[in-house]
Amino acid sequence: MSRFCMLALVCLGMLLAGCESVPYAQRLQQRQRAYNAAAGAPVRSFRLIMGAQIYSWEPLSDTQLVVYTLPSRAYLLDVWPCNNLTFTNFIGLTSFASEVQTGFDKVLTGRPYIPCVIKQIRPVDLARFKLEKDGPRHMDSVPRERGGSAPALPAAVRR
């Protein structure tokens, strides 16, 4: 492959990556606004459940993330600027006796990075947590015949 073709492919890849990051940044800001709107008053600490494990987590920026201790319980954590928070595949939390506290405990994002001190913890009211979603999608429904064979798909559904 010639150098020109290789350079063109690299430029095309960078252009596509740049275009794709704009919607990602908008989605991240939308989720951050939704979590902030559903977050309650600051608390001093929260307990990790199920043997000190995190059920799930989601980065919102380099200074904010959401930690789920159960599918129905989440906390919005504000941290000092944290390198690699939005790009890491895993995190860890320090705790004492399965309790995570502001000012003492940290978010860990990997070996070469400095741990991020937790500045504030706010419980998230998941019943209030709502994202702006598109309107309902249109779906054609076709009743099944009694003979058991699948009906032909409408023209709008066929590929």
Order of alpha helices (4+ residues) and beta strands (2+ residues): alpha-beta-beta-beta-beta-beta-beta-beta-beta
